Amino acid sequence: MELRDYQNKLIEDIRKSAKKGHKSICVVLPCGGGKTPVFADLARTGSEKGRKTLILSPMDTVQDQIIKTVNCFNVNKEMVEIVSYKKAATQEWLSAYEKDYFSTIIVDEAHHSCASSYEKVFSYFGEAFRLGFTATPERLDGKPMSAFYSDMVKGPSAKKLIKLGHLVPSRIVPNNSVRENYKRTN
């Protein structure tokens, strides 16, 4: 699998941020923009340099997609662990690893990073370089992403990716059956 130009530029921008001393970077790319291939490629290059990577997924269905994408990038499977954040936050799972075992932690759907389960993993592997990928860096509850990421690297917007032909224009159509069953509460 080959990355698109904007994905390679995003990786270049992540590396620039890291060279400036940032050890925790939030990476923003719209839905459908290809966040998973970007972090799969980063895991591949890290594994080629002997760096072990932990990839935290938000749920099992997404975890399966991550595994398939990582496999497309020929990542050394002994250098990458892909696990749900819930499992990773258990004492049983954490105690199976030394605190310096992973060089890098990659978080898919990083807007969830404020949850205590993620904090537990981040704290345990405190020295690991951290990359959080999301399409939505602002949380509805107002918790700041800056508590977990010292820099933010943004890829092109959905509008730009549509213009470049990498995303199709979206059209929102209400589902009347859902609307009819919806009850408003005050």
C-alpha distance (Angstrom), angle and dihedral (degrees) to the residues before:
residue distance angle dihedral
M1 . . .
E2 3.79 . .
L3 3.76 125.0 .
R4 3.78 122.3 -125.2
D5 3.81 120.7 -115.6
Y6 3.81 93.9 -102.0
Q7 3.82 90.5 50.9
N8 3.82 90.8 52.2
K9 3.81 89.0 48.6
L10 3.81 89.3 51.1
I11 3.82 90.1 53.4
E12 3.80 89.5 48.5
D13 3.83 89.8 51.7
I14 3.82 91.1 48.7
R15 3.81 89.9 52.8
K16 3.82 91.0 48.5
S17 3.79 89.8 52.7
A18 3.81 91.1 49.2
K19 3.82 90.8 49.7
K20 3.82 87.4 55.5
G21 3.81 87.1 60.7
H22 3.79 102.2 -97.6
K23 3.82 111.5 146.7
S24 3.80 96.5 -179.5
I25 3.80 119.7 45.6
C26 3.79 130.1 178.3
V27 3.81 110.2 -146.9
V28 3.80 117.0 -157.5
L29 3.79 124.0 -159.6
P30 3.83 127.0 150.2
C31 3.79 124.6 -105.0
G32 3.79 107.8 -76.6
G33 3.79 92.0 19.5
G34 3.80 93.4 113.8
K35 3.79 106.9 -104.2
T36 3.81 92.6 156.8
P37 3.83 94.9 56.5
V38 3.81 89.1 48.3
F39 3.79 94.3 54.7
A40 3.81 92.0 39.2
D41 3.80 88.2 57.5
L42 3.80 90.7 47.6
A43 3.82 89.7 51.0
R44 3.82 89.1 49.9
T45 3.80 94.5 51.7
G46 3.80 90.2 44.6
S47 3.80 91.9 51.1
E48 3.81 90.3 50.0
K49 3.82 86.9 57.8
G50 3.80 92.9 48.6
R51 3.81 95.8 -102.3
K52 3.79 118.4 141.2
T53 3.79 116.5 -139.2
L54 3.78 131.4 -157.3
I55 3.81 114.3 -156.0
L56 3.80 114.2 -163.0
S57 3.78 115.9 -156.4
P58 3.81 125.0 -164.2
M59 3.84 95.1 -135.7
D60 3.79 143.2 -1.8
T61 3.81 95.5 -100.4
V62 3.79 91.2 55.5
Q63 3.80 89.8 43.5
D64 3.82 89.9 60.9
Q65 3.82 90.2 53.1
I66 3.80 91.0 48.8
I67 3.81 91.7 50.9
K68 3.83 91.5 51.0
T69 3.80 92.2 48.8
V70 3.81 93.9 45.6
N71 3.82 88.7 50.9
C72 3.84 89.5 54.1
F73 3.81 88.2 58.7
N74 3.83 93.5 52.7
V75 3.78 93.1 -123.6
N76 3.80 114.2 -179.8
K77 3.82 100.5 -104.6
E78 3.80 91.8 -149.6
M79 3.80 89.7 61.7
V80 3.81 98.8 50.1
E81 3.80 131.7 61.0
I82 3.81 117.3 -167.9
V83 3.78 113.1 -166.5
S84 3.79 140.3 151.1
Y85 3.78 114.7 -99.5
K86 3.82 90.2 -121.9
K87 3.78 92.6 58.5
A88 3.82 92.8 41.8
A89 3.81 91.0 54.4
T90 3.80 93.8 58.7
Q91 3.77 118.1 104.6
E92 3.79 89.7 -131.1
W93 3.82 92.3 58.1
L94 3.81 96.0 40.9
S95 3.81 93.9 48.8
A96 3.82 89.8 58.4
Y97 3.84 88.5 70.4
E98 3.78 136.1 58.8
K99 3.81 112.0 -119.5
D100 3.81 91.3 -112.0
Y101 3.82 95.7 45.2
F102 3.82 95.7 107.4
S103 3.80 122.0 54.4
T104 3.79 92.5 -170.2
I105 3.78 136.9 28.7
I106 3.80 116.9 -160.6
V107 3.80 116.8 -165.7
D108 3.79 120.3 -159.5
E109 3.82 113.0 -153.3
A110 3.80 89.8 17.4
H111 3.80 93.8 -174.4
H112 3.83 84.1 82.8
S113 3.83 90.6 60.4
C114 3.80 91.8 101.1
A115 3.82 91.0 70.2
S116 3.81 116.0 107.5
S117 3.82 92.1 -120.1
Y118 3.81 90.8 61.5
E119 3.80 90.9 44.5
K120 3.79 88.8 55.5
V121 3.83 91.7 54.7
F122 3.82 93.0 43.9
S123 3.78 91.0 50.0
Y124 3.80 93.9 48.2
F125 3.81 93.4 50.4
G126 3.80 91.6 36.6
E127 3.79 97.9 156.8
A128 3.81 96.0 49.9
F129 3.79 119.3 113.1
R130 3.81 107.4 -113.2
L131 3.80 130.2 -146.6
G132 3.79 120.5 -179.6
F133 3.80 119.6 -167.3
T134 3.79 122.3 -159.0
A135 3.78 144.1 146.1
T136 3.81 90.6 -149.8
P137 3.82 113.4 49.4
E138 3.80 94.2 169.4
R139 3.78 118.1 78.8
L140 3.79 124.2 -145.3
D141 3.81 91.0 -137.1
G142 3.80 90.3 57.7
K143 3.81 95.8 -120.4
P144 3.80 106.6 150.3
M145 3.80 119.7 -118.3
S146 3.81 86.2 -150.4
A147 3.81 87.7 77.4
F148 3.81 87.7 72.0
Y149 3.82 104.8 22.0
S150 3.80 125.5 50.2
D151 3.81 95.5 -164.1
M152 3.79 138.9 24.8
V153 3.80 123.8 -144.0
K154 3.79 115.3 -166.2
G155 3.77 127.7 -158.0
P156 3.79 123.6 -158.5
S157 3.80 118.8 -55.5
A158 3.80 123.8 -106.1
K159 3.81 88.1 -106.9
K160 3.80 91.2 56.1
L161 3.82 92.8 45.7
I162 3.82 89.1 51.6
K163 3.80 90.1 50.1
L164 3.83 90.1 50.1
G165 3.81 90.3 50.2
H166 3.82 95.3 -114.7
L167 3.82 94.0 113.6
V168 3.78 130.2 33.4
P169 3.79 119.1 -124.4
S170 3.77 111.7 -96.7
R171 3.76 127.3 -131.5
I172 3.77 121.6 -166.3
V173 3.78 114.5 -143.8
P174 3.81 119.4 -178.6
N175 3.76 115.9 -123.6
N176 3.80 103.2 -130.7
S177 3.79 94.1 -160.2
V178 3.81 89.3 57.9
R179 3.78 91.9 43.4
E180 3.82 91.9 52.3
N181 3.81 91.8 52.4
Y182 3.80 94.3 45.2
K183 3.79 115.7 105.6
R184 3.75 119.5 -164.2
T185 3.78 117.5 -136.6
N186 3.78 124.9 -168.0
